[in-house]
Amino acid sequence: MNPYILSALLMALGLGTTLTFASSHWMLAWIGLEINTLAILPLMAQHHHPRAVEAATKYFLTQAAAAATLLFASTTNAWISGQWSISELSHPAPLAMAIAAIALKIGLAPVHSWLPEVLQGLDLTTGLILSTWQKLAPFALLMQLQTPLTSVPLLTMGILSTLVGGWGGLNQTQLRKVLAYSSIAHLGWMTLVLQFMPSITLLTLLTYFVMTSSVFLVFKTNHSTTVNQLTLSWTKSPVLAATAPMILLSLGGLPPLTGFMPKWLIMFEMTTNNLMLLTTLAALSALLSLYFYLRLSYAMALTIPPNGLTTSSSWRFSSHQLALPLALFCTTTLGLLPLLPGVTSIFIP
């Protein structure tokens, strides 16, 4: 892609998210979401592969339906109450439509089916943008819908997302689908605690961004898109093949790695609010997620040669990927847990 066009699209991505962040009016927030959607579509279809075009089309139709529902909800609220402010959405009907639209935008269960299919058709760089940056604007809107009426829908979608994300990734061989179900599960954890402590949701979101960026950059450096390709990671980058299993286990929430921190805080907050059953279900769903992370870790670290006559070793070509972002994200993913008191003092008053 032409560098000038790429720069314009990336600037439009930033503009759309910033506009949604800065707006308190539903119309401006909707415009920001539309700019965001239209800016990422050319990035999705830039390789002109039929699978990429199919993924871009599915993403466009899904986001268009969610944006239309959100606009209809805000218009209905303005018709009922005369208010266009985001924080003034209090009537049950437009509130339910707005929550459903935002859930469709970010891929919460039970409206999650588009996310694995879309992510599977993208390259790893665009998939990283879709899994991280594209979640910011809808979450900014969801965090402003803090009314007692949102408690039951958010808890229901949160626990469904953790269970679907755990079960869905068990039988996958495509790494991008595994990461999609991982995204669904992590979004469920964030949604569970959103009603009680939004600051923990923000901390979990930022931690998820760091860990997911590490995993995407590791797969991009190794040029791996399937589990079978992970078995040959040692031929491309032995050090990275030894580090990546710990990154995957951190994403699964295994102590003493960074990913344990947000799950620990969320379970503590939920038990404080007497949600013992939901906390138990969320913890069990984390075990499901940890199983397929262990499966990927086994494929990378414990399948040593000879691992079958049908496979062949890859040549160790010099990598043209930037090593500094990968090193920073990996270090943060593995070693942030000892800084938990300082991090919580920043995010949790």
Secondary structure as the mmCIF struct_conf table of DSSP 4:
data_model
#
loop_
_struct_conf.conf_type_id
_struct_conf.id
_struct_conf.beg_label_comp_id
_struct_conf.beg_label_asym_id
_struct_conf.beg_label_seq_id
_struct_conf.end_label_comp_id
_struct_conf.end_label_asym_id
_struct_conf.end_label_seq_id
HELX_RH_AL_P HELX_RH_AL_P1 PRO A 3 ALA A 22
STRN STRN1 HIS A 25 HIS A 25
HELX_RH_AL_P HELX_RH_AL_P2 TRP A 26 MET A 44
TURN_TY1_P TURN_TY1_P1 ALA A 45 HIS A 47
HELX_RH_AL_P HELX_RH_AL_P3 PRO A 50 SER A 81
BEND BEND1 GLY A 82 GLY A 82
STRN STRN2 SER A 85 SER A 85
HELX_RH_3T_P HELX_RH_3T_P1 ILE A 86 GLU A 88
BEND BEND2 HIS A 91 HIS A 91
HELX_RH_AL_P HELX_RH_AL_P4 PRO A 92 ILE A 106
TURN_TY1_P TURN_TY1_P2 GLY A 107 GLY A 107
TURN_TY1_P TURN_TY1_P3 ALA A 109 PRO A 110
BEND BEND3 VAL A 111 VAL A 111
TURN_TY1_P TURN_TY1_P4 SER A 113 SER A 113
HELX_RH_AL_P HELX_RH_AL_P5 TRP A 114 GLN A 120
TURN_TY1_P TURN_TY1_P5 GLY A 121 GLY A 121
BEND BEND4 LEU A 122 LEU A 122
HELX_RH_AL_P HELX_RH_AL_P6 LEU A 124 SER A 131
TURN_TY1_P TURN_TY1_P6 THR A 132 THR A 132
HELX_RH_3T_P HELX_RH_3T_P2 TRP A 133 LYS A 135
HELX_RH_AL_P HELX_RH_AL_P7 LEU A 136 GLN A 144
HELX_RH_3T_P HELX_RH_3T_P3 PRO A 148 THR A 150
HELX_RH_AL_P HELX_RH_AL_P8 SER A 151 GLY A 168
TURN_TY1_P TURN_TY1_P7 GLY A 169 ASN A 171
STRN STRN3 GLN A 174 GLN A 174
HELX_RH_AL_P HELX_RH_AL_P9 LEU A 175 LEU A 194
TURN_TY1_P TURN_TY1_P8 GLN A 195 PHE A 196
HELX_RH_AL_P HELX_RH_AL_P10 PRO A 198 ASN A 222
TURN_TY1_P TURN_TY1_P9 HIS A 223 HIS A 223
STRN STRN4 THR A 226 THR A 226
HELX_RH_AL_P HELX_RH_AL_P11 VAL A 227 LEU A 230
TURN_TY1_P TURN_TY1_P10 THR A 231 LEU A 232
HELX_RH_AL_P HELX_RH_AL_P12 SER A 233 LYS A 236
HELX_RH_AL_P HELX_RH_AL_P13 PRO A 238 GLY A 252
TURN_TY1_P TURN_TY1_P11 GLY A 253 GLY A 253
TURN_TY1_P TURN_TY1_P12 PRO A 255 PRO A 256
BEND BEND5 LEU A 257 LEU A 257
TURN_TY1_P TURN_TY1_P13 THR A 258 GLY A 259
HELX_RH_AL_P HELX_RH_AL_P14 PHE A 260 THR A 272
TURN_TY1_P TURN_TY1_P14 ASN A 273 ASN A 274
HELX_RH_AL_P HELX_RH_AL_P15 MET A 276 ALA A 301
BEND BEND6 LEU A 302 LEU A 302
HELX_LH_PP_P HELX_LH_PP_P1 ILE A 304 ILE A 304
BEND BEND7 PRO A 305 PRO A 305
HELX_LH_PP_P HELX_LH_PP_P2 PRO A 306 PRO A 306
TURN_TY1_P TURN_TY1_P15 LEU A 309 THR A 310
HELX_LH_PP_P HELX_LH_PP_P3 SER A 313 TRP A 315
HELX_LH_PP_P HELX_LH_PP_P4 PHE A 317 SER A 319
BEND BEND8 GLN A 321 GLN A 321
HELX_RH_AL_P HELX_RH_AL_P16 ALA A 323 GLY A 335
HELX_RH_3T_P HELX_RH_3T_P4 LEU A 337 LEU A 339
HELX_RH_AL_P HELX_RH_AL_P17 LEU A 340 PHE A 347
#
